[in-house]
Amino acid sequence: MSINEIQDEIIEEFDFFDDWMERYEYIIDLGKKLPLIDDSMKTEERLIKGCQSQVWLHAAQEDGKINFTADSDAVITKGIIALLVRVLSGQPAKEIAESELYFIDKIGLKEHLSLTRSNGLVSMVKQMKRYGIALSSQD
C-alpha cells in the first residue's frame, strides 16, 4: 500500500468514532499493539528531541524501503508514533522524505493534542522525514 492509501484507511477508521474520547482510546490501543523494541534500541541518539515524553525511533533500510520501530514511555504518545510507523514504515526513503501527512489534519489529531504533544508530533514527523532524506541519498 502507498503512503496515501494507508492515510486514507486511517481517516476512514477514525470516521467510525463519534467523539474524541473514543479516538483517544483507539490511539492508546494502537500504542499497545506496537511491537516492542529491544531495550538496546533505547539510546540517546534514537531519542526524538522536542517531545515531552521519551520517544525512541529506529530506522533500518532493507530492499530500498525504510522500516521503522519505535517506543515511548507515554501511552498516547506511543499510539501517535504507532500511527506514524504504520503510515511510513515499509515505504521507499524518497517517498517518506517527500510525503505530505494529511491524515493528521483530516482526523483532527493536532487540534486535540496539548501544545507540548502537538510539538512532539511535529518532531516525530520531522525525524522520520530526516531518515527518509538521509537514506534516500544512499540509494
N, C-alpha and C positions, 0 to 999 in steps of 0.2 A: 504494500500500500504506500501511496505517496504521502508526504507531509500534509498536504491539503486534504486528502481523503481521511486521514486519521483525525485531523482537526474537525472536519465536518461530522465525523462519527461522535466525537466528544460533545459537540454542540447539540446533536440530537439527544444524546444521553442526558445532558443537563436540562433539556426541554421537558423531560418527564417529571421533574421535581417542581412542586408548587411553590416552595419558599426556600429561603437561604439556609434555614436550619437543616433541611433535608440535604441540600447541596454540600454543606459542611460535613455532614455525616458521611456522605458519599466520598468526599475528598479524603477524610480520615480513613475510610475503608480501603481506598486506593493505596494510601501510605502503608497500611498494614500488609497489603499484598505485595509491596515492593520487595523483590528478592534481597535478602540480607547480603551485605558486602562484608568481606573479611576485615577484621579489625586492623590488619596491616595496611589497608587502603585509607584508613582514617588518619591521614597525616596532615601536617600544616600546609604543605603545598597543594593538597587537594581540597582544602577548606575554602569555601566561597566567601570572599571578602564582601562586606556590606549587608550581610544577613544578621538579624538579631539572634536567631538560633544558629546552632552549628549545622552546616550542610557540607557534606563531603561529596565531591563529584570526581569520578574517574572515567576517562575516555580511552578506548582501545580501538585501533583501526584494523579491520580484517576484510580482505577482498574488496577494498575501496570503500567500505562503509564503516561508520563510527558506531560503536556500541558503548552506551553509557551505563554506568552503575552509580548509584547514589544512596545516601542515607542522611538522616537528620535526627537530632535529639528532640524535636518537637513534632507532635502528630500532624498538625495542619500543614506545617512546612514539608514534612515527609510526603504528604499527599500531593502537595503542589509540585514538588520535584518529581514525583511519580508520574504526574500528567505530562510534564516536560520530557521525561525519559521516554514515555510512551509515544509522543509525537516525533521526537528527533532520533531516537536510537534506531540503528539499522538503516540509516539513510546515508547517502553519499556526502562527504565532507563539504563539497561545494554547495550542495542544496541546503545543508544546515546553515552555512555561512550566509546564504542569500535569502533564507526563509523569512516570511512575514507571519508571525504567530498571531493571527487574527482571532483565534478561538478565545484568547484571554479576554478580549473586549466583548466578544459575542456572548459569552456565558456570564459576563458581569463580574468576573473574578477580581480584577484590580479594584473596582469601586467598593467591593465588600470586604476588603482587607484593611487592616490598620495601616497607617502610613509606613511604619517600620517593616511590616510584612510585604507591603507593596514594593518598597525599595529593595527588599530581599528578592522578590520575584524578578525584578529588573536585573539584579546582579546575577541571578541564576541563568537567565536567558543570555545575558552578555557573555558569561563564562562558557556556555555551551556553544555560542557562535564563535567565540575565540578559538575553541578547539577546532571547529569547522574550518576556520580561516587557516590556522596553523597546519592542520593535517591536509587541507586541500592543496597547499603549496608543496606537499611531499609527493603528490600524485604525478 
